[in-house]
Amino acid sequence: MAMRSRQSIFPVLDMTGDPVGAVTMDRLARLPSRDAGIAIGALGVPLDPARTVAPESPVTALLSKAPVADGLIAVVVASGHGLVGIVTTEDVRRLLQCSGVRLGRPATA
């Protein structure tokens, strides 16, 4: 599934569905075949609970966060358990670019 995705980073969930880390496509691609049976959680970067936000959280709350790995800023979960999605630096860049256009300001890269 990961090979068919445009994403370069994926959240790692524990057995209860809580996000606990993130793994990059680059890390998976560099994995030696002898390690193919290793648990995904062992390959990932740990995710601080502060990186988990609710879907209704304002995007401005994410602007001060530095990426964890490969552009991942936050993992978005529904109330309780249940992954809704992830937010990357590219997502925020596109949002800012589009909002600048809507407000009549020139978009910058």
N, C-alpha and C positions, 0 to 999 in steps of 0.2 A: 504494500500500500504506500509506504513512504516513497518508493522510487517513482510513483506516478504523480506525486504531489508537487505543487509549485513551492511549498513551504521548505525552508531550510532548517527549521527547528521544530521539535515536537515536544509536548509536555509528557512527563512520566507520572503516572498515577499509581497510588498504592492500592491495596486490595479493597479499600473502602471507597475508592474513587477520588480521594483527595490528591491534589497535585503536590508532588514531592521533589520534582526535578525537571530537567529538560535535557534532551539529547539532540545533537546536530546531525544533519546529513553527512557533513564532512567527517565527523567522528565515526559514524556507521560505515562510511565508504573506506576509511582507513583501517577498519577492523580486520586483523588477519583471519583467514579462514579457520585456523585452529581455535580461535576464540568465538566462533559463530554461535556456540551454545551458551554464552555468558548472558546473564540477566541484563535487560535494558537498563534497569535502575543502577547497575554498577557502572554503566558507561556515561551516565548523565551528570550534569552539574546540579548540585543540590539547589533547591528553590526555597528561599526564605519565605516564611508565611506572609510577610509584608508585601510580597509580590502577588498575592492573591487578592483580587478585587471583585466587588459585586458588579453585575451588569449595569446597574444604574449609577455607578461611580462616574464622576465627571472626568473627561479626558485630561483636563488640566491637572488632576491629581497625579497623572502619569508623567507629565513633562519634566519633572525634576529627577526622575529615576534613571540611572544609568543602566544600559543593557546588561543582562546577566550573562548571556552567551549568544553570539551570532544574531544580535538584534532583538532578542526577547526582552521585553520590558515587564510584562505582567501576564498572568494567567487569569482568565475571567471565569468565575464559577457562579452558578445559581445559588440561591440561598440553600444552605445545607450542603449536600454533595451534588455533584453533577457539573462536569466541565462544559462550558458554553463556547469558549474559544480562547485565543491568545492574542496579545497585542504586541506588535513589533515596532521597531523604530521606523520601518518603512510604512507601516499603517499610519503612524502619527505624522510622518512627513507628508503622505498623500492627503491626510485630513487637513493639515495646515495649508497645503498648496491649494486644495479645493476651496477652503473657506476664504482664503485670500482672494480668489477669483470671484466668489459670490459677493464679497464685500467691495468689489471694484478695485482691489489692490493688485498690483502685478504679482504673479506667482514667481517665487525664486526657488532654486534648487537647494 
